[in-house]
Amino acid sequence: QVQLVESGGGLVQTGGSLKLSCAASGRTFNSYTVGWFRQAPGKEREFVAAISWTGVSPYYEDSVKGRFTISRDNVRNTAYLQMDSLKPDDTAVYYCTVRHRSVGGSFTSEGTYKYWGQGTQVTVSS
């Protein structure tokens, strides 16, 4: 099992930046692909970004490309989501999630991930 705790959310104005952290414990972190999803009020969770267990070939939802950067530090068992040029549409609860590297399916598919954090709120004011 993997336990995940997100942090770093908050209130920021349009154009501002936040850096989210996802601290993992319980299992070998570097064996897992890491994904970030977000959920706005009344909406379904949607894919934001993912990074493989090797740390290469990150994937991003189109609307965040060029603004968000996903990274990971396997030594510290922590993943990050650097968010720049934030927009009101980015307002959501952001969730860190992982799946084992052996799991198939698209990185963008919520159902392929097994462990989830509690979420951290990001609010972008206009």
Secondary structure, DSSP 8 states (H G I E B T S, - for coil): --EEEEE--EEEETT--EEEEEEEESS-GGGEEEEEEEE-TTS--EEEEEE-TTS-S-EE-GGGTTTEEEEEETTTTEEEEEE-S--GGG-EEEEEEEEETT--S-TT-GGG--EE---EEEEEE-
